[in-house]
Amino acid sequence: MSNGVTFFNTSFRQKTSFGMTFFLFIMGGCVEPPEYKDGLLENIPAIVNEADFFSFSIKAEDFTDFLTYDLEFSATNTNVLNTSLVVKDYSGQSSDSTFIRLYNENNAMMLDVLVNTNVTAFSEDSVLFIGNPQKMEFIGAEFTGLIDFQILRQ
């Protein structure tokens, strides 16, 4: 009977040692992703495109690209659009000519903003006068900073 207990204890210790070694080996090889303070990955825009809300956010460093988004907006002439733009941590370059443009259903430009400074702006406009937003363009030219652009239908 003592041989059975000794065998069990030896086998249990071998299994436990193997399991712990395997666990430490696996965990030691794992690398965590970097932690971002604002939740955005650098130079990758975050988009929310809904029937009553559109959001474009980007944390950029020397970002140069032309991005266009077809909006899923469905507003009527009785709706009001709340538009906000926040630019933070702007680091201007001499060649930086970054624009945000918004077009309505007739492809007429509703908004044309040159992004060249830190700013917080808000507007409230009637769809009857400016139209229903259908397309947004972001033209980045060596842009460095954080942009948060939103449109909300009321």
N, C-alpha and C positions, 0 to 999 in steps of 0.2 A: 504494500500500500504506500509506503514512503517513496518507492520508485515512481509511482504514478504521479504523486504530488510534485516531486522534483522535476519530472518531465514536463508537467504542466507549467510550472513556474519558469523553467528555462525557455520553453516555447513561447510563453506569454511575453517574457522579457525580449526575446528576439523579434517578435512581431511588433512590440512597442518601440523598440529601438529603430527598426526599419521604418515604421510609420512616422516617427518623429524626424528621422533623417530625411525622408521623402518630403514631409511637410516643410521643413526648413529649407530644403533645396528648391522647392517650388516657390515659396514665399520670397526667398532671397533673389530670385530671378525676376520678380515683378517690379515694374517701374510705374510709378504713379504719374498721371498727366500733370502738367504745371497748373497751379491755381491762378485763376484770373480774378481780379478784384471786381470787374464790372460784368462778368459773364459773357463777354464777347471775345471771339477769337480774332486776332489781328488780321486785317485785310480780307475778312470774310463777312459779307453783309448778312444781317438777320432780318428776315422779311415776314410780315404778317399781312395777308391779303384776303380780306373778307368783304362781304357785301356792304357792311356799314363801317368798316375800319381798315386803314392801311397804315403800316408802320415800316419804316426803313431805318435801320441802325447799323453803323459801322464804326469800328475802331481801326483807324488806318495809320500806316506809316509809309510815306512816299508812295501812296496808292495812285496808280494811273490806269484807268479803265473806263470804258463806256458801258453802262448798264441800263437796260430798259425793262420795265415791268408793265404788263397789261393789267390794269386794275379790275377787280371784280365788283366795283362799286355799282350800286343801283339806287340812285337818289331821284327824287321827284322835285318839281319846281317849288314845292312847299317846304322842302328840307333846307337846313342850314348846315354848312360845312365849317367845322372848327379845325384849323390847320395850325400846327405848332412846329417850330424848328429850334433845336438847341444844338449849338456848336460849342464844344469844350476842348481845352488843351490844343487849340489851334497853333500850329507852328508854320508860319508862312514862308514860302519859298518865292524867289523872284519869278519863277516860271509857273507858280501855282495859279491856275485858272479853273477852279472847280465850280460846277454849276448843278443846281437842282432845278429841273423843269417839269411842269405838270401841264398836261393837255386834256381838253374836254372831248366829248363825243364827236365834235366837228373837226378835231385835230387842230383846234386853235389853242395857242399857248395861254394858259390860265395863270401860270406862275413861272417866273424866271429869276432865280436867286443866285447871285455870285457869292460863293462862300469864301470869305477872305478875312474873317475875324471871329473871335468868340462872340456869340450872340444868343439871346433867348427872345424869340418872337412868337406872337400868337395873332391869328386873325379869325374873324367870324364873318362868313360871306353867304349870301343867299344863292342857292343853286339856280334860281330864276335868272339872276344877273350874270353869273360866271359860267354856268353849265355844269354838267355831270363829269367828274374826273374819270378819265379812261386810261391814261398812260402816264407813267412817271419815268423820267430819265435822270441818271446820275452820271455826270461827266467829271471824272476825277483826273487831275493833272498834278502829280507829285503831292497829293494831299496828305497832311499829317494832322491827326486830331480825332475827335469823336463827334459823330453826327447822329442826331436822333430826329427824324422827320415823321410826323404823324398827321393823318387826316381822319376825322371822326364825323360821321353823319348824325345829325339830330333831327 
